[in-house]
Each structure stands twice: as structure tokens, then as C-alpha cells.
Amino acid sequence: FQQFSDTGSRKEHVKITSEPKPGFLERLSETSGGMLIGLVTFLLAFYVLFTNEGRALRTAKSLDEGLSLVVPLDSTHSISQQNEGRLVHLAGALSTSKPLFDPSYGLSIQAVKLKRNVEMYQWVEYEDSKEYEEDGEIKKETKYSYNTEWKSEVVNSRNFDREIGHKNPSAMAVESFTAVSPNVQVGSFVLSKGLVDKIDDFKQLSLSHLEDPHADVTRREDYFYHSDNPRRPEVGDLRVSFFYAGLSGDDPHLGSADRVTVIARQRGDQLVPYHTKSGDVLEILYPGDLSVEEVFQKEQESNTMKTWALRAAGWLSMFVGISLMTRIFYTLVDWFPVVRELVNVGLKAFAVCVASSLSLLTISVGWLFYRPLWALLLALLAAVPILLARSRVLPKKQQ
């Protein structure tokens, strides 16, 4: 059953849907499906936690190996055969052989990457829902609101709750794209594709010094508008902006070429990935002039942050999995409000304790082959949440 309530504005309306309150067997069936999802999530947590520890330790060992072997280069303009195949460190200005062009808008720039970003003025739907129980039914009240915004992706208005009055074009007349220079160098050394991919610090390009490229295109601030009136755009109008990364030549408006620091393997006049004995790959690029120690410190910090992020994701996955698998106990006592709330709190506490213990135990197993002592300490720490929970239960039994 659906009931509509229009606010009088074509930009907003409310829809109310209702359905019978699900019975016990229906809720039990939904809980069973959730248990299966919970089991998959629970098992996935073990894989994430275990593989993450091996990855973190392997990366740390590879970085230590790289720091002990890296050779700083005194000059980026002379290639020494003595460093063939070795891991080298160098810093210098970026250079490219040819500028990047966008002939459609009469624009060129000496840079590693040039990105054209096209946005279309479109209708966007927002919804805000709330559920409540009334007359033995579950009712859902959804408020739909519509606004016009600049979007870089086509918004499919066919999925709107009410497309009439909010219809968007199905495609853009102008497409976005990113041009990449085929040859990027630091001094006499050519950067590999992997190193070029790391040059991604895009900055918006000022268009103030450019003229309107066509009669139907108007420049306003840092945008080209395909619109009759850029101040009051209509649905379907386009605006185009440009971004660049890795300035590779002196520009009167943008300044001097960007400088980068690179650590990679020297192969002739090319800088390519370096494969460590630990099985990792070192192919590092940072903006600016950095010393060897600063580069490896940043890499170690990045490895630590990624390790803790995946640990948190693994623990959360385990907690959600356990919560879904034990949800059936909550469903069984759903008819008794007081008991239901007590069971809900107990199940959450149980999920927290078990997820914490199993996460620590899994991490300790991941460290077993690399750091046995730390693995043993973590395994002992894994028993703490369960022992704490057990110590609270015993006094209650005695009472």
C-alpha cells in the first residue's frame, strides 16, 4: 500500500508505504539468511588479519633491505654504468619532451598529466526515510527532494521516484579525459609507468589568460561554459575545467617545473621497479627534495598506517560476523521487551570479547614465523577479554 503526499512544490514530495508486521517465522527466516552472511564475514576477517600481518612484515623487511642498499646519485644528468641494476636515489625537476594539448579548447601545457573535467547541470534526488509502527503495521515515510547541481557523472533520472519535471539528459556532449605524457624524465633518467602513475597531485589550471575557444562556449572564472547564461544554467548545460599534475617546464603563469624524489632500480637510462629478497617491489616517488632517510621514514609510516587500518577492518568484520550469527537469540526473545534488551546488550558484549580475542590470536599466528616471542605475548593477551568476562560472570552466579 502506498500513500502520496505532495508539498505543492515539484522539488519535494512524501511517500508513505506500509506492510504487515512480520511474523515470528518470517523474522526467523531473515535471521537465518543473516547468519549465512555473518559466517562469510567472520571467515573473511581471518583472511584479512592473517595476510595483513605477513604483508606488513614483508614490507618492513623490504624497506630495511632497500635502506641498506640504496645508492644516492650525485647528478641526474650523468648515467654511471657502475650503478646498473642497483637501487638508486635521485631528486630533480620533471621534464617532458612535448606539451599536452586539448585542441577543442585551445589549451596546452608542459606537464606530465592534463585532465579535462566535464560537469553537467542535472537534477539530483535525495531521500530521507523513517520507519514507525502504527495499527499493527510497519510504515515507512520517505521524503524525496530534488535539487539541481553540477555533476561529473550522468545522473540517471529514470531511477528517480518521480521523473516528471526532473528529467536529465542520458549522455554528455563533451567527455572527460586524462592525457599522460609518453616520456617523463628526471634529468637523463626516464621514469617507468609505475612511477608516472604516482604523479597524481592535480591542481586546477587557471583559464584567466585564455580566450573563448568557440562562439557557443563562454569562459567565466576557471570554467568554460556550454550555456546561454552561465550565471543561470539550465539542466543539460555543461562546464569544463582543467587540472594538471607534474609541471615539467617553466611556465610564465604557473612557475618553475615540479621537483620529485625517486628511489628505483637503474636499468640503462631508465628507472624501473626493484625486486627485494623479501618478495616486495620498491618503486618510490615523492614530490619535493627528500633525503634517503626521509623517503624510507615516510614509507614505514605509510606501512604502519595501512597495517592498523586493515587490523581495524578485520576486527570490525569479525564483530559484525559474530553479531549476525548470534542474532537468532535476539529473535527468539523478541516478544519480551525487557528480556530482549538484556539479551541484546549481552550479545554485543559477547561479540566484542570474542572478536577481540580471535583477532589478537590470528595476528599472533601471523607473527609466529617472524617474531615468535611477540606472537606468544599476543596469544596470552588474546585470553584477557575472555578471562575478564568470565570473572564477572562468577560473582553473579555466587550471588
KEMI-179144 format. One line per 5 residues: number of its first residue (from 1); for each residue y, z, x of C-alpha. Coordinates in steps of 0.2 Angstrom, whole numbers. Last residue first. Example, Ala and Ser with C-alpha at 12.3 -4.5 7.8 and 13.67 -1.06 7.14 Angstrom:
residues 2
2> -5 36 68 ~ -22 39 62
//
This chain:
residues 399
399> -71 222 125 ~ -84 218 138 ~ -84 200 132 ~ -65 199 134 ~ -67 206 152
394> -80 193 156 ~ -70 177 150 ~ -55 180 162 ~ -66 181 177 ~ -75 165 172
389> -58 155 171 ~ -53 161 188 ~ -70 157 195 ~ -69 139 188 ~ -52 136 194
384> -57 143 212 ~ -73 133 214 ~ -64 117 220 ~ -56 128 234 ~ -73 130 242
379> -76 111 242 ~ -58 109 249 ~ -62 121 264 ~ -79 111 267 ~ -70 94 267
374> -56 101 279 ~ -70 106 291 ~ -79 89 289 ~ -64 78 293 ~ -69 60 294
369> -87 59 286 ~ -84 73 273 ~ -66 68 269 ~ -71 58 253 ~ -83 72 248
364> -69 84 249 ~ -58 72 238 ~ -73 72 225 ~ -74 91 225 ~ -55 93 223
359> -55 81 209 ~ -70 90 201 ~ -62 107 202 ~ -45 101 195 ~ -53 91 181
354> -65 105 176 ~ -50 118 175 ~ -38 107 166 ~ -51 101 154 ~ -56 119 150
349> -38 124 147 ~ -36 109 135 ~ -52 113 126 ~ -47 131 124 ~ -30 127 117
344> -38 115 104 ~ -51 128 100 ~ -38 141 96 ~ -28 128 86 ~ -43 123 76
339> -49 141 72 ~ -32 145 64 ~ -32 128 54 ~ -50 128 48 ~ -55 111 41
334> -53 103 58 ~ -67 114 65 ~ -79 99 69 ~ -65 88 74 ~ -60 100 88
329> -77 101 95 ~ -78 81 95 ~ -63 81 106 ~ -74 86 121 ~ -76 68 127
324> -58 63 124 ~ -52 79 134 ~ -64 76 148 ~ -58 58 150 ~ -40 63 149
319> -42 76 162 ~ -52 64 174 ~ -38 50 172 ~ -25 63 176 ~ -34 69 191
314> -36 51 197 ~ -18 46 194 ~ -12 62 203 ~ -23 58 218 ~ -17 40 217
309> 1 45 218 ~ -3 58 232 ~ -11 44 243 ~ 3 32 239 ~ 16 44 245
304> 6 49 261 ~ 4 30 265 ~ 23 27 263 ~ 27 42 274 ~ 15 35 287
299> 23 18 286 ~ 40 25 288 ~ 35 35 303 ~ 27 19 311 ~ 44 10 309
294> 54 24 316 ~ 43 27 331 ~ 44 8 335 ~ 63 8 334 ~ 72 1 319
289> 86 -12 318 ~ 89 -17 300 ~ 77 -23 286 ~ 59 -18 288 ~ 43 -29 291
284> 26 -24 295 ~ 9 -34 297 ~ -4 -22 302 ~ -21 -25 294 ~ -35 -12 292
279> -53 -12 297 ~ -52 4 308 ~ -53 -7 324 ~ -36 -15 319 ~ -33 -33 313
274> -15 -39 317 ~ -7 -51 304 ~ 3 -65 311 ~ 19 -68 321 ~ 20 -86 328
269> 26 -93 344 ~ 9 -93 352 ~ 0 -80 342 ~ 9 -63 343 ~ 2 -50 332
264> 14 -40 320 ~ 28 -27 320 ~ 44 -34 314 ~ 62 -27 312 ~ 75 -36 302
259> 93 -42 304 ~ 102 -51 290 ~ 114 -65 295 ~ 133 -62 295 ~ 145 -61 281
254> 143 -66 262 ~ 159 -76 259 ~ 161 -85 276 ~ 142 -86 278 ~ 134 -84 295
249> 115 -89 293 ~ 99 -82 288 ~ 103 -71 273 ~ 87 -63 268 ~ 86 -62 249
244> 97 -72 237 ~ 101 -70 218 ~ 108 -82 206 ~ 114 -80 188 ~ 112 -92 173
239> 117 -89 155 ~ 109 -97 140 ~ 114 -98 122 ~ 99 -98 109 ~ 107 -85 98
234> 126 -86 99 ~ 137 -80 112 ~ 155 -73 108 ~ 164 -71 125 ~ 154 -86 132
229> 160 -97 118 ~ 153 -115 117 ~ 138 -109 127 ~ 127 -114 142 ~ 135 -101 153
224> 135 -100 172 ~ 136 -82 177 ~ 145 -72 191 ~ 162 -70 182 ~ 163 -84 169
219> 157 -101 174 ~ 156 -114 159 ~ 142 -127 157 ~ 144 -141 145 ~ 156 -151 156
214> 145 -149 171 ~ 145 -140 188 ~ 159 -128 184 ~ 167 -124 200 ~ 161 -112 214
209> 171 -99 223 ~ 168 -85 211 ~ 150 -88 210 ~ 145 -71 219 ~ 126 -71 223
204> 117 -56 216 ~ 107 -47 230 ~ 88 -48 232 ~ 79 -36 244 ~ 62 -46 244
199> 59 -50 262 ~ 41 -43 262 ~ 34 -60 256 ~ 41 -68 272 ~ 30 -56 282
194> 14 -61 273 ~ 19 -80 274 ~ 20 -78 293 ~ 36 -77 303 ~ 40 -90 316
189> 46 -82 333 ~ 60 -90 343 ~ 73 -79 337 ~ 67 -71 321 ~ 61 -86 311
184> 58 -92 294 ~ 51 -110 290 ~ 47 -116 273 ~ 62 -107 265 ~ 57 -100 248
179> 64 -106 231 ~ 62 -95 216 ~ 63 -102 198 ~ 70 -98 181 ~ 69 -112 168
174> 83 -121 158 ~ 80 -127 140 ~ 72 -110 136 ~ 57 -110 124 ~ 52 -105 106
169> 70 -102 100 ~ 73 -85 91 ~ 73 -82 72 ~ 81 -65 66 ~ 88 -70 49
164> 70 -72 42 ~ 58 -65 55 ~ 55 -49 46 ~ 41 -38 54 ~ 44 -48 70
159> 29 -56 78 ~ 35 -73 74 ~ 51 -68 84 ~ 43 -72 100 ~ 55 -65 113
154> 57 -78 127 ~ 59 -69 144 ~ 75 -67 154 ~ 83 -58 139 ~ 101 -56 134
149> 103 -46 119 ~ 105 -47 100 ~ 99 -32 90 ~ 87 -29 76 ~ 81 -13 68
144> 65 -8 60 ~ 62 9 53 ~ 44 13 51 ~ 38 27 39 ~ 19 31 39
139> 11 40 25 ~ -6 49 26 ~ -12 53 9 ~ -16 69 0 ~ 0 69 -11
134> 10 68 5 ~ 6 69 24 ~ 18 63 37 ~ 19 50 50 ~ 35 44 60
129> 39 27 66 ~ 54 20 76 ~ 54 1 78 ~ 65 -11 89 ~ 66 -30 87
124> 76 -41 99 ~ 85 -56 93 ~ 90 -68 107 ~ 103 -73 120 ~ 94 -82 133
119> 93 -77 152 ~ 90 -88 167 ~ 88 -81 184 ~ 88 -93 199 ~ 81 -85 214
114> 85 -91 232 ~ 74 -85 246 ~ 75 -85 265 ~ 94 -89 266 ~ 107 -102 270
109> 114 -105 253 ~ 117 -120 242 ~ 124 -122 224 ~ 129 -137 214 ~ 122 -131 198
104> 108 -143 195 ~ 107 -146 214 ~ 100 -129 217 ~ 98 -129 236 ~ 91 -119 250
99> 99 -121 267 ~ 88 -129 281 ~ 80 -122 298 ~ 80 -104 294 ~ 86 -89 304
94> 84 -70 302 ~ 93 -59 315 ~ 83 -48 327 ~ 71 -34 330 ~ 54 -35 339
89> 38 -25 340 ~ 22 -33 347 ~ 3 -31 344 ~ -6 -42 356 ~ -15 -58 354
84> -4 -67 367 ~ 8 -54 375 ~ 6 -60 393 ~ 10 -78 387 ~ 28 -72 385
79> 39 -80 372 ~ 58 -80 376 ~ 71 -79 362 ~ 66 -63 354 ~ 70 -53 370
74> 65 -36 377 ~ 49 -35 366 ~ 41 -19 362 ~ 22 -18 365 ~ 12 -9 351
69> -5 -2 357 ~ -3 17 354 ~ 7 15 338 ~ -5 2 332 ~ -20 14 334
64> -11 28 325 ~ -6 16 311 ~ -24 11 310 ~ -30 29 309 ~ -18 33 295
59> -23 18 285 ~ -42 22 287 ~ -38 40 282 ~ -29 34 266 ~ -41 21 261
54> -56 33 263 ~ -46 46 252 ~ -42 33 239 ~ -60 27 238 ~ -66 44 232
49> -51 48 220 ~ -51 31 212 ~ -70 30 210 ~ -72 47 203 ~ -57 44 191
44> -66 29 184 ~ -81 39 179 ~ -70 50 168 ~ -61 35 160 ~ -77 27 156
39> -83 43 148 ~ -67 46 139 ~ -68 28 131 ~ -86 32 125 ~ -80 49 118
34> -66 41 109 ~ -78 30 99 ~ -87 46 94 ~ -71 54 89 ~ -67 39 78
29> -84 41 69 ~ -81 60 67 ~ -64 56 59 ~ -73 44 47 ~ -87 57 43
24> -74 70 39 ~ -64 60 28 ~ -48 50 32 ~ -33 54 22 ~ -30 39 10
19> -18 26 16 ~ 1 24 15 ~ 14 12 22 ~ 33 14 21 ~ 44 0 28
14> 62 3 32 ~ 76 -10 36 ~ 89 -15 49 ~ 99 -29 56 ~ 100 -39 39
9> 110 -25 32 ~ 108 -18 15 ~ 98 -3 20 ~ 82 -11 13 ~ 67 0 8
4> 50 -8 7 ~ 34 0 0 ~ 17 -5 7 ~ 0 0 0
//
